[in-house]
């Protein structure tokens, strides 16, 4: 039998039929995640066509993108946000779909609640009208974002036409050094291969450094595969995966043993061929800071804004980015002052991320010039953090402690940057205007963001303040 990759095994298990003329396969979808922004048109399309949702039991919805993170007892101030939230409630009621609404104890960012509730499992196909669906690939699932018309197709048929992507294997050897996180690793990777480096591919992450990561850290890496241009990111399930899910699935011992054996078989076979392989040494990764307007425009916090490249196209892009960011080549990254700090998002809004940030700020105070907020990725994460007293650590330091939601990651709510404001953000994108018109975003890890909130500028968390 031909050696197969993790992608091949998951893909082949879900092919319903194939079209030789187009080279496309019809894939069965195991889990369809929905939120308030990309679903209204899809549901309306079903109504107009007189169709029902084929498998409502395989659909789960939540509100996350534009929900308020302050007082939940108040009406939504934004009319569009309110309309979208109400529409999702109406649609889920009409079509029989489970919804975690604003008043639900399980509400949160869709890519945080899926794994945390045990809905995300190895070997599944998972889709959502959101590009960062790749997060779920950390469990050995094939998970990817889809457009509104595809959302409607999955609702109606529980299938999706797809062309099999190419495969890329990224092997990270060794171990990350103290003070270096999964966010730093994935930013270093993107800065190396570029925002189109994995275009048309599904990345499989492998190597001793990946195996040493927690599930939360693996989700961070897979989450940002999209920023490298990939269709999805995947990590083969192992004992770390099984331990995470055992606490969340509540199955009997016999079922659990069978599941573990099934999941273990998903790993890429020895000798499986990938279209491209990239190798990295974990020890070479340092805490990273983006200086430009793509995640690839990043450098170690100990470095400087790089010189302009020689290639005309790259030079023009760098010049535009530096003009927007109001920076000059050669500026030490640790000299860059920040106005705002955002800790949260589907990239870094999990309990482990909040713990890392809290360790940095405990016993310290946010710089008088800085406004800093912490937005847990889900209501469940928020409760767990409060049970550990993390909320008190943040509030004592001068952070605002918010309710769960996407918040400042994409500025579709009240949490936005003003023109010219500079933010240290644990989110995933730093495009022009991503966090607010004219706002300037620097992507960093939770620890680096927390330290910047206290110092008022970027610092190396490995040496700053004796930490």
MIPA-513588 format. One record per residue (C-alpha): residue in three letters; x, z negated, y. Coordinates in Angstrom, 1 decimal. Layout:
<atoms>
+-----+--------+--------+--------+
! res !     xx !     zz !     yy !
+-----+--------+--------+--------+
! ALA !      X !      Z !      Y !
...
+-----+--------+--------+--------+
</atoms>
This chain:
<atoms>
+-----+--------+--------+--------+
! res !     xx !     zz !     yy !
+-----+--------+--------+--------+
! UNK !    0.0 !    0.0 !    0.0 !
! UNK !    1.3 !    0.8 !    3.5 !
! UNK !    2.4 !   -2.2 !    5.4 !
! UNK !   -0.1 !   -3.0 !    8.2 !
! UNK !    0.1 !   -4.8 !   11.5 !
! UNK !   -2.2 !   -7.7 !   12.6 !
! UNK !   -4.1 !   -5.1 !   14.7 !
! UNK !   -4.5 !   -2.8 !   11.8 !
! UNK !   -6.0 !   -5.5 !    9.6 !
! UNK !   -8.5 !   -6.6 !   12.1 !
! UNK !   -9.4 !   -3.1 !   13.1 !
! UNK !   -9.8 !   -1.7 !    9.6 !
! UNK !  -12.1 !   -4.6 !    8.7 !
! UNK !  -14.5 !   -3.7 !   11.5 !
! UNK !  -14.8 !    0.1 !   11.2 !
! UNK !  -18.4 !    1.1 !   10.6 !
! UNK !  -17.8 !    4.8 !   10.8 !
! UNK !  -15.3 !    7.3 !   12.3 !
! UNK !  -15.6 !   10.5 !   14.2 !
! UNK !  -12.9 !   13.0 !   13.1 !
! UNK !  -13.6 !   15.3 !   16.1 !
! UNK !  -12.9 !   12.7 !   18.7 !
! UNK !  -10.6 !   10.4 !   16.7 !
! UNK !  -12.7 !    7.4 !   17.6 !
! UNK !  -14.0 !    4.6 !   15.4 !
! UNK !  -17.2 !    2.7 !   15.7 !
! UNK !  -16.3 !   -1.0 !   15.5 !
! UNK !  -18.6 !   -3.8 !   14.7 !
! UNK !  -18.4 !   -6.6 !   17.2 !
! UNK !  -18.4 !  -10.3 !   16.0 !
! UNK !  -18.8 !  -12.0 !   19.3 !
! UNK !  -20.2 !  -10.8 !   22.7 !
! UNK !  -19.5 !  -13.1 !   25.7 !
! UNK !  -21.5 !  -12.6 !   28.8 !
! UNK !  -21.4 !  -13.9 !   32.4 !
! UNK !  -23.4 !  -13.4 !   35.6 !
! UNK !  -21.5 !  -10.6 !   37.2 !
! UNK !  -21.3 !   -7.7 !   34.8 !
! UNK !  -24.4 !   -8.3 !   32.7 !
! UNK !  -27.4 !   -7.7 !   35.1 !
! UNK !  -27.2 !   -3.9 !   35.0 !
! UNK !  -26.8 !   -3.9 !   31.2 !
! UNK !  -29.9 !   -5.9 !   30.6 !
! UNK !  -31.8 !   -3.7 !   33.0 !
! UNK !  -30.7 !   -0.7 !   31.1 !
! UNK !  -32.1 !   -2.2 !   27.9 !
! UNK !  -35.5 !   -2.8 !   29.6 !
! UNK !  -35.6 !    0.8 !   30.9 !
! UNK !  -34.9 !    2.1 !   27.5 !
! UNK !  -37.3 !   -0.3 !   25.7 !
! UNK !  -34.5 !   -1.7 !   23.6 !
! UNK !  -33.9 !   -5.2 !   22.4 !
! UNK !  -30.7 !   -7.1 !   21.8 !
! UNK !  -29.7 !   -6.3 !   18.3 !
! UNK !  -27.9 !   -9.6 !   17.5 !
! UNK !  -28.7 !  -12.3 !   20.1 !
! UNK !  -27.1 !  -14.8 !   17.7 !
! UNK !  -23.7 !  -13.2 !   18.2 !
! UNK !  -24.0 !  -13.3 !   22.0 !
! UNK !  -23.1 !  -16.3 !   24.2 !
! UNK !  -23.5 !  -16.5 !   28.0 !
! UNK !  -22.2 !  -18.7 !   30.8 !
! UNK !  -22.0 !  -18.8 !   34.6 !
! UNK !  -18.5 !  -18.8 !   35.9 !
! UNK !  -17.4 !  -16.1 !   38.4 !
! UNK !  -19.2 !  -17.0 !   41.5 !
! UNK !  -20.6 !  -20.5 !   40.9 !
! UNK !  -19.9 !  -23.2 !   43.5 !
! UNK !  -17.3 !  -25.8 !   42.5 !
! UNK !  -18.4 !  -28.4 !   45.0 !
! UNK !  -21.7 !  -30.2 !   45.0 !
! UNK !  -23.8 !  -28.8 !   42.1 !
! UNK !  -27.0 !  -30.5 !   43.4 !
! UNK !  -27.1 !  -28.1 !   46.4 !
! UNK !  -28.7 !  -24.7 !   46.3 !
! UNK !  -26.3 !  -21.8 !   46.0 !
! UNK !  -25.4 !  -20.7 !   49.6 !
! UNK !  -24.5 !  -17.1 !   48.7 !
! UNK !  -27.7 !  -15.0 !   48.1 !
! UNK !  -26.0 !  -12.6 !   45.8 !
! UNK !  -24.4 !  -15.3 !   43.7 !
! UNK !  -27.8 !  -17.1 !   43.4 !
! UNK !  -29.5 !  -13.8 !   42.4 !
! UNK !  -26.9 !  -13.2 !   39.7 !
! UNK !  -27.1 !  -16.7 !   38.3 !
! UNK !  -30.9 !  -16.5 !   38.3 !
! UNK !  -30.8 !  -13.1 !   36.7 !
! UNK !  -28.6 !  -14.3 !   33.8 !
! UNK !  -31.0 !  -17.2 !   33.2 !
! UNK !  -34.0 !  -14.8 !   33.1 !
! UNK !  -32.2 !  -12.3 !   30.9 !
! UNK !  -31.0 !  -14.8 !   28.4 !
! UNK !  -34.5 !  -16.3 !   28.1 !
! UNK !  -36.1 !  -12.9 !   27.6 !
! UNK !  -33.6 !  -11.6 !   25.1 !
! UNK !  -33.0 !  -14.9 !   23.2 !
! UNK !  -29.4 !  -15.5 !   24.1 !
! UNK !  -27.7 !  -18.9 !   24.3 !
! UNK !  -26.8 !  -19.7 !   27.9 !
! UNK !  -24.5 !  -22.4 !   29.3 !
! UNK !  -26.0 !  -22.6 !   32.8 !
! UNK !  -25.0 !  -24.7 !   35.8 !
! UNK !  -26.6 !  -27.8 !   34.4 !
! UNK !  -25.1 !  -27.4 !   30.9 !
! UNK !  -22.5 !  -29.9 !   29.7 !
! UNK !  -20.6 !  -26.9 !   28.2 !
! UNK !  -20.6 !  -24.6 !   31.2 !
! UNK !  -17.3 !  -23.2 !   32.2 !
! UNK !  -15.1 !  -20.1 !   32.4 !
! UNK !  -16.1 !  -17.8 !   29.5 !
! UNK !  -12.5 !  -17.6 !   28.2 !
! UNK !  -12.1 !  -21.3 !   28.2 !
! UNK !  -15.4 !  -22.3 !   26.5 !
! UNK !  -15.1 !  -19.7 !   23.7 !
! UNK !  -12.0 !  -21.3 !   22.1 !
! UNK !  -12.9 !  -24.9 !   23.1 !
! UNK !  -16.3 !  -24.6 !   21.4 !
! UNK !  -14.8 !  -23.1 !   18.2 !
! UNK !  -16.6 !  -19.8 !   18.8 !
! UNK !  -13.3 !  -17.9 !   18.9 !
! UNK !  -11.8 !  -17.5 !   15.5 !
! UNK !   -9.0 !  -15.4 !   13.7 !
! UNK !   -9.9 !  -11.9 !   12.6 !
! UNK !  -12.8 !  -11.5 !   14.9 !
! UNK !  -13.6 !   -8.7 !   17.3 !
! UNK !  -14.6 !  -10.1 !   20.7 !
! UNK !  -15.7 !   -8.4 !   23.8 !
! UNK !  -16.8 !   -9.4 !   27.3 !
! UNK !  -17.3 !   -7.7 !   30.6 !
! UNK !  -14.1 !   -9.2 !   31.9 !
! UNK !  -10.6 !   -7.9 !   31.5 !
! UNK !   -9.1 !  -11.3 !   30.6 !
! UNK !  -11.0 !  -11.4 !   27.3 !
! UNK !   -7.5 !  -10.8 !   25.9 !
! UNK !   -7.2 !  -14.6 !   26.1 !
! UNK !   -8.9 !  -14.9 !   22.7 !
! UNK !   -6.2 !  -12.8 !   21.0 !
! UNK !   -4.2 !  -16.0 !   20.8 !
! UNK !   -6.2 !  -16.8 !   17.7 !
! UNK !   -5.5 !  -13.5 !   15.9 !
! UNK !   -8.7 !  -11.9 !   17.2 !
! UNK !   -8.9 !   -8.5 !   18.7 !
! UNK !  -10.4 !   -9.3 !   22.1 !
! UNK !  -10.7 !   -7.0 !   25.1 !
! UNK !  -12.7 !   -6.4 !   28.2 !
! UNK !  -15.4 !   -3.8 !   28.5 !
! UNK !  -17.4 !   -2.1 !   31.3 !
! UNK !  -21.1 !   -2.5 !   32.1 !
! UNK !  -22.2 !    0.6 !   30.1 !
! UNK !  -20.3 !   -0.8 !   27.1 !
! UNK !  -21.9 !   -4.2 !   27.6 !
! UNK !  -25.3 !   -2.5 !   27.2 !
! UNK !  -24.1 !   -0.6 !   24.2 !
! UNK !  -22.9 !   -3.7 !   22.4 !
! UNK !  -26.1 !   -5.6 !   23.3 !
! UNK !  -28.2 !   -2.8 !   21.8 !
! UNK !  -26.1 !   -2.0 !   18.7 !
! UNK !  -23.5 !   -4.8 !   18.2 !
! UNK !  -21.0 !   -1.9 !   17.9 !
! UNK !  -18.6 !    0.0 !   20.2 !
! UNK !  -16.8 !    3.3 !   20.0 !
! UNK !  -13.1 !    2.9 !   20.4 !
! UNK !   -9.9 !    4.8 !   19.9 !
! UNK !   -7.3 !    2.8 !   18.0 !
! UNK !   -4.6 !    1.7 !   20.5 !
! UNK !   -0.9 !    1.9 !   19.9 !
! UNK !    1.0 !   -1.2 !   18.9 !
! UNK !    3.7 !   -3.1 !   20.7 !
! UNK !    5.5 !   -6.1 !   19.3 !
! UNK !    7.1 !   -8.5 !   21.7 !
! UNK !    9.5 !  -10.9 !   19.9 !
! UNK !   10.6 !  -14.0 !   21.8 !
! UNK !   13.4 !  -15.9 !   20.1 !
! UNK !   14.6 !  -19.4 !   20.6 !
! UNK !   12.8 !  -22.1 !   22.6 !
! UNK !   11.8 !  -22.4 !   26.2 !
! UNK !   13.9 !  -24.8 !   28.1 !
! UNK !   12.6 !  -28.0 !   29.7 !
! UNK !   10.5 !  -27.4 !   32.7 !
! UNK !    9.7 !  -23.8 !   31.7 !
! UNK !    6.1 !  -22.9 !   30.6 !
! UNK !    4.2 !  -20.2 !   29.0 !
! UNK !    3.1 !  -18.9 !   32.4 !
! UNK !    6.8 !  -18.5 !   33.3 !
! UNK !    7.4 !  -16.7 !   30.1 !
! UNK !    4.6 !  -14.2 !   30.6 !
! UNK !    5.6 !  -13.6 !   34.3 !
! UNK !    9.2 !  -13.0 !   33.2 !
! UNK !    8.0 !  -10.5 !   30.6 !
! UNK !    5.8 !   -8.6 !   33.1 !
! UNK !    8.6 !   -8.5 !   35.6 !
! UNK !   10.8 !   -6.9 !   32.9 !
! UNK !    8.4 !   -4.3 !   31.5 !
! UNK !    6.2 !   -3.7 !   34.5 !
! UNK !    2.4 !   -3.6 !   35.1 !
! UNK !    2.2 !   -0.4 !   33.0 !
! UNK !    4.8 !   -1.3 !   30.4 !
! UNK !    2.2 !   -1.9 !   27.7 !
! UNK !   -0.4 !    0.7 !   28.8 !
! UNK !   -2.3 !    2.0 !   25.8 !
! UNK !   -1.0 !   -0.7 !   23.5 !
! UNK !   -2.2 !   -3.9 !   21.9 !
! UNK !    0.7 !   -6.4 !   22.1 !
! UNK !    1.5 !   -8.6 !   19.2 !
! UNK !    3.6 !  -11.6 !   20.3 !
! UNK !    6.0 !  -13.0 !   17.7 !
! UNK !    9.2 !  -14.9 !   17.3 !
! UNK !   10.2 !  -18.6 !   17.1 !
! UNK !    9.4 !  -19.2 !   20.8 !
! UNK !    5.8 !  -18.0 !   20.3 !
! UNK !    5.4 !  -20.0 !   17.2 !
! UNK !    6.5 !  -23.1 !   19.0 !
! UNK !    3.8 !  -22.7 !   21.7 !
! UNK !    0.6 !  -24.8 !   21.7 !
! UNK !   -2.7 !  -22.9 !   21.4 !
! UNK !   -3.3 !  -23.5 !   25.1 !
! UNK !    0.1 !  -21.9 !   25.9 !
! UNK !   -0.6 !  -19.0 !   23.6 !
! UNK !   -3.9 !  -18.4 !   25.4 !
! UNK !   -2.0 !  -18.2 !   28.7 !
! UNK !    0.4 !  -15.6 !   27.3 !
! UNK !   -2.4 !  -13.4 !   25.8 !
! UNK !   -4.5 !  -13.9 !   28.9 !
! UNK !   -1.9 !  -12.1 !   31.1 !
! UNK !   -1.3 !   -9.2 !   28.6 !
! UNK !   -3.7 !   -7.3 !   30.8 !
! UNK !   -1.3 !   -7.6 !   33.7 !
! UNK !    1.3 !   -5.7 !   31.7 !
! UNK !   -1.2 !   -2.9 !   31.2 !
! UNK !   -2.1 !   -3.8 !   27.6 !
! UNK !   -5.5 !   -3.3 !   26.0 !
! UNK !   -5.2 !   -6.7 !   24.4 !
! UNK !   -2.7 !   -9.3 !   23.3 !
! UNK !   -2.6 !  -11.0 !   19.8 !
! UNK !   -0.8 !  -13.7 !   18.0 !
! UNK !   -1.0 !  -14.2 !   14.2 !
! UNK !   -2.9 !  -17.3 !   13.2 !
! UNK !   -0.8 !  -20.1 !   11.7 !
! UNK !   -0.9 !  -23.9 !   11.2 !
! UNK !   -1.1 !  -24.5 !   14.9 !
! UNK !   -4.2 !  -22.2 !   15.1 !
! UNK !   -5.8 !  -24.0 !   12.1 !
! UNK !   -5.2 !  -27.5 !   13.5 !
! UNK !   -6.8 !  -26.5 !   16.8 !
! UNK !   -9.9 !  -25.0 !   15.1 !
! UNK !  -10.3 !  -27.7 !   12.5 !
! UNK !  -11.2 !  -30.2 !   15.2 !
! UNK !  -13.9 !  -27.8 !   16.6 !
! UNK !  -15.6 !  -26.1 !   13.6 !
! UNK !  -16.9 !  -29.0 !   11.5 !
! UNK !  -16.8 !  -27.2 !    8.2 !
! UNK !  -16.4 !  -28.8 !    4.7 !
! UNK !  -13.0 !  -28.9 !    2.9 !
! UNK !  -13.7 !  -26.1 !    0.5 !
! UNK !  -14.8 !  -23.7 !    3.3 !
! UNK !  -11.9 !  -24.8 !    5.4 !
! UNK !   -9.4 !  -24.0 !    2.6 !
! UNK !  -10.9 !  -20.5 !    2.1 !
! UNK !  -10.8 !  -19.8 !    5.8 !
! UNK !   -7.1 !  -20.8 !    6.1 !
! UNK !   -6.2 !  -18.5 !    3.3 !
! UNK !   -8.1 !  -15.7 !    4.9 !
! UNK !   -6.5 !  -16.3 !    8.3 !
! UNK !   -3.0 !  -16.5 !    6.8 !
! UNK !   -3.4 !  -13.0 !    5.3 !
! UNK !   -3.9 !  -11.5 !    8.8 !
! UNK !   -0.2 !  -11.7 !    9.7 !
! UNK !    1.6 !   -8.4 !   10.0 !
! UNK !    3.1 !   -7.3 !    6.7 !
! UNK !    6.9 !   -7.2 !    6.3 !
! UNK !    8.0 !   -3.7 !    7.2 !
! UNK !    4.9 !   -3.0 !    9.4 !
! UNK !    5.8 !   -0.3 !   11.9 !
! UNK !    5.1 !   -0.8 !   15.6 !
! UNK !    5.2 !    2.0 !   18.2 !
! UNK !    7.4 !   -0.1 !   20.4 !
! UNK !    9.3 !   -3.4 !   20.2 !
! UNK !   10.6 !   -5.6 !   23.0 !
! UNK !   12.9 !   -8.5 !   22.4 !
! UNK !   13.4 !  -11.5 !   24.7 !
! UNK !   15.4 !  -14.7 !   24.6 !
! UNK !   13.4 !  -17.7 !   25.6 !
! UNK !   16.4 !  -19.6 !   26.9 !
! UNK !   16.8 !  -16.9 !   29.7 !
! UNK !   13.4 !  -17.7 !   31.2 !
! UNK !   13.3 !  -19.8 !   34.3 !
! UNK !   10.3 !  -21.1 !   36.4 !
! UNK !    8.9 !  -18.0 !   38.1 !
! UNK !    7.3 !  -17.1 !   41.4 !
! UNK !    5.7 !  -13.8 !   42.4 !
! UNK !    6.9 !  -12.6 !   45.8 !
! UNK !    4.8 !   -9.4 !   46.0 !
! UNK !    1.4 !   -8.0 !   45.3 !
! UNK !    1.6 !   -7.3 !   41.5 !
! UNK !    2.5 !   -9.8 !   38.7 !
! UNK !    5.6 !   -7.7 !   38.0 !
! UNK !    6.9 !   -8.6 !   41.5 !
! UNK !    8.3 !  -11.9 !   40.3 !
! UNK !   11.6 !  -13.7 !   40.3 !
! UNK !   13.1 !  -17.1 !   39.2 !
! UNK !   12.3 !  -19.8 !   41.7 !
! UNK !   16.0 !  -20.3 !   42.2 !
! UNK !   16.4 !  -16.7 !   43.3 !
! UNK !   15.5 !  -14.6 !   46.4 !
! UNK !   13.1 !  -11.9 !   47.3 !
! UNK !   15.0 !   -8.9 !   45.9 !
! UNK !   16.5 !   -6.0 !   47.8 !
! UNK !   14.4 !   -2.9 !   48.2 !
! UNK !   14.9 !   -0.6 !   45.2 !
! UNK !   16.5 !    2.9 !   45.6 !
! UNK !   13.7 !    4.9 !   43.9 !
! UNK !   11.4 !    6.3 !   46.7 !
! UNK !    8.1 !    5.4 !   45.0 !
! UNK !    9.2 !    1.9 !   44.0 !
! UNK !   10.7 !    1.4 !   47.4 !
! UNK !    7.5 !    2.3 !   49.2 !
! UNK !    5.5 !   -0.1 !   47.0 !
! UNK !    8.0 !   -2.9 !   47.6 !
! UNK !    7.9 !   -2.3 !   51.4 !
! UNK !    4.1 !   -2.4 !   51.4 !
! UNK !    4.0 !   -5.6 !   49.4 !
! UNK !    6.6 !   -7.3 !   51.6 !
! UNK !    4.7 !   -6.3 !   54.7 !
! UNK !    1.5 !   -7.7 !   53.3 !
! UNK !    3.2 !  -10.9 !   52.1 !
! UNK !    5.1 !  -11.2 !   55.4 !
! UNK !    8.4 !  -11.6 !   53.6 !
! UNK !   11.9 !  -10.1 !   53.9 !
! UNK !   14.4 !   -9.1 !   51.2 !
! UNK !   16.9 !  -11.9 !   50.6 !
! UNK !   14.6 !  -14.7 !   51.5 !
! UNK !   15.2 !  -17.7 !   49.2 !
! UNK !   11.9 !  -18.3 !   47.3 !
! UNK !   12.3 !  -22.0 !   47.8 !
! UNK !   12.1 !  -21.4 !   51.6 !
! UNK !    8.6 !  -20.0 !   51.3 !
! UNK !    6.1 !  -22.5 !   52.7 !
! UNK !    2.5 !  -22.7 !   51.3 !
! UNK !   -0.8 !  -23.5 !   53.0 !
! UNK !   -3.0 !  -23.8 !   49.9 !
! UNK !   -2.6 !  -24.7 !   46.2 !
! UNK !   -5.0 !  -23.7 !   43.5 !
! UNK !   -4.8 !  -25.1 !   40.0 !
! UNK !   -7.3 !  -23.6 !   37.6 !
! UNK !   -8.5 !  -20.2 !   36.2 !
! UNK !   -8.8 !  -18.9 !   32.7 !
! UNK !   -5.0 !  -18.6 !   32.7 !
! UNK !   -4.2 !  -22.2 !   33.5 !
! UNK !   -7.4 !  -24.3 !   33.7 !
! UNK !   -7.2 !  -26.1 !   30.4 !
! UNK !   -6.5 !  -29.7 !   29.7 !
! UNK !   -2.9 !  -29.1 !   28.9 !
! UNK !   -2.4 !  -27.4 !   32.2 !
! UNK !   -4.0 !  -30.2 !   34.2 !
! UNK !   -1.8 !  -32.7 !   32.4 !
! UNK !    1.3 !  -30.8 !   33.3 !
! UNK !    0.3 !  -30.7 !   37.0 !
! UNK !   -0.7 !  -34.4 !   37.0 !
! UNK !    2.7 !  -35.4 !   35.7 !
! UNK !    4.3 !  -33.8 !   38.7 !
! UNK !    2.0 !  -35.3 !   41.4 !
! UNK !    1.5 !  -38.8 !   40.0 !
! UNK !    2.6 !  -41.3 !   42.6 !
! UNK !    3.1 !  -38.6 !   45.2 !
! UNK !    1.1 !  -37.2 !   48.1 !
! UNK !    0.1 !  -33.7 !   49.0 !
! UNK !    2.0 !  -32.3 !   52.0 !
! UNK !    0.0 !  -32.9 !   55.2 !
! UNK !    0.0 !  -29.1 !   55.9 !
! UNK !   -1.4 !  -28.2 !   52.4 !
! UNK !   -4.9 !  -28.0 !   51.1 !
! UNK !   -4.9 !  -28.4 !   47.3 !
! UNK !   -7.7 !  -28.1 !   44.8 !
! UNK !   -8.0 !  -28.6 !   41.0 !
! UNK !  -10.7 !  -26.7 !   39.3 !
! UNK !  -11.0 !  -27.4 !   35.6 !
! UNK !  -11.7 !  -24.4 !   33.4 !
! UNK !  -14.8 !  -25.9 !   31.9 !
! UNK !  -17.1 !  -28.9 !   32.2 !
! UNK !  -15.8 !  -30.1 !   28.8 !
! UNK !  -12.2 !  -29.9 !   30.1 !
! UNK !  -13.3 !  -31.8 !   33.3 !
! UNK !  -14.8 !  -34.6 !   31.2 !
! UNK !  -11.7 !  -34.9 !   29.0 !
! UNK !   -9.5 !  -35.0 !   32.1 !
! UNK !  -11.6 !  -37.7 !   33.6 !
! UNK !  -11.5 !  -39.7 !   30.4 !
! UNK !   -7.7 !  -39.6 !   30.7 !
! UNK !   -7.8 !  -40.5 !   34.4 !
! UNK !   -6.2 !  -37.3 !   35.5 !
! UNK !   -8.9 !  -36.8 !   38.2 !
! UNK !   -7.8 !  -40.1 !   39.8 !
! UNK !   -4.1 !  -39.0 !   39.7 !
! UNK !   -5.0 !  -35.8 !   41.6 !
! UNK !   -7.4 !  -37.5 !   44.1 !
! UNK !   -4.9 !  -40.3 !   44.8 !
! UNK !   -2.3 !  -37.6 !   45.6 !
! UNK !   -4.7 !  -35.8 !   48.0 !
! UNK !   -6.1 !  -33.0 !   45.8 !
! UNK !   -9.8 !  -32.1 !   45.8 !
! UNK !  -11.3 !  -32.5 !   42.3 !
! UNK !  -13.9 !  -29.8 !   41.7 !
! UNK !  -16.5 !  -28.7 !   39.1 !
! UNK !  -15.7 !  -25.9 !   36.6 !
! UNK !  -15.6 !  -22.2 !   37.5 !
! UNK !  -13.4 !  -19.2 !   38.3 !
! UNK !  -13.1 !  -20.5 !   41.9 !
! UNK !  -10.2 !  -19.2 !   43.9 !
! UNK !   -8.9 !  -16.9 !   41.2 !
! UNK !  -11.0 !  -14.1 !   42.5 !
! UNK !  -12.7 !  -15.4 !   45.6 !
! UNK !  -16.3 !  -14.5 !   44.6 !
! UNK !  -17.5 !  -17.9 !   45.8 !
! UNK !  -16.8 !  -20.4 !   48.6 !
! UNK !  -13.2 !  -20.9 !   47.5 !
! UNK !  -11.3 !  -18.3 !   49.4 !
! UNK !   -8.1 !  -17.9 !   51.4 !
! UNK !   -8.3 !  -17.1 !   55.1 !
! UNK !   -6.3 !  -14.2 !   56.6 !
! UNK !   -2.6 !  -15.0 !   56.5 !
! UNK !   -2.9 !  -18.1 !   54.4 !
! UNK !   -0.4 !  -18.4 !   51.6 !
! UNK !   -1.4 !  -19.9 !   48.3 !
! UNK !    0.6 !  -21.1 !   45.2 !
! UNK !   -1.9 !  -20.2 !   42.5 !
! UNK !   -2.0 !  -20.7 !   38.7 !
! UNK !   -4.3 !  -17.7 !   38.4 !
! UNK !   -3.4 !  -14.2 !   37.0 !
! UNK !   -3.6 !  -11.7 !   39.8 !
! UNK !   -2.0 !  -11.5 !   43.2 !
! UNK !   -3.3 !   -8.2 !   44.5 !
! UNK !   -4.0 !   -7.7 !   48.2 !
! UNK !   -7.1 !   -9.7 !   49.1 !
! UNK !   -7.6 !  -11.0 !   45.6 !
! UNK !   -8.2 !  -14.6 !   46.8 !
! UNK !   -9.6 !  -13.6 !   50.2 !
! UNK !   -9.2 !  -10.9 !   52.8 !
! UNK !   -5.6 !  -11.1 !   54.1 !
! UNK !   -4.7 !  -14.0 !   51.8 !
! UNK !   -1.3 !  -14.1 !   50.3 !
! UNK !   -1.0 !  -15.2 !   46.6 !
! UNK !    2.0 !  -16.4 !   44.7 !
! UNK !    1.5 !  -16.8 !   41.0 !
! UNK !    3.2 !  -19.8 !   39.4 !
! UNK !    2.8 !  -22.3 !   36.6 !
! UNK !    0.7 !  -25.5 !   37.0 !
! UNK !    3.9 !  -27.6 !   37.4 !
! UNK !    5.3 !  -25.3 !   40.0 !
! UNK !    2.0 !  -25.2 !   41.9 !
! UNK !    1.7 !  -29.0 !   41.8 !
! UNK !    5.3 !  -29.5 !   43.1 !
! UNK !    4.6 !  -26.9 !   45.9 !
! UNK !    1.6 !  -28.9 !   47.0 !
! UNK !    3.7 !  -32.0 !   47.4 !
! UNK !    6.8 !  -30.4 !   48.9 !
! UNK !    4.9 !  -27.9 !   51.0 !
! UNK !    7.1 !  -25.1 !   49.7 !
! UNK !    8.3 !  -23.8 !   46.3 !
! UNK !   10.8 !  -25.9 !   44.4 !
! UNK !   12.5 !  -25.9 !   41.1 !
! UNK !   10.5 !  -28.5 !   39.1 !
! UNK !   13.5 !  -28.9 !   36.7 !
! UNK !   15.6 !  -30.6 !   39.4 !
! UNK !   13.2 !  -31.5 !   42.2 !
! UNK !   12.7 !  -35.2 !   42.8 !
! UNK !   14.7 !  -36.1 !   39.8 !
! UNK !   12.2 !  -34.4 !   37.4 !
+-----+--------+--------+--------+
</atoms>
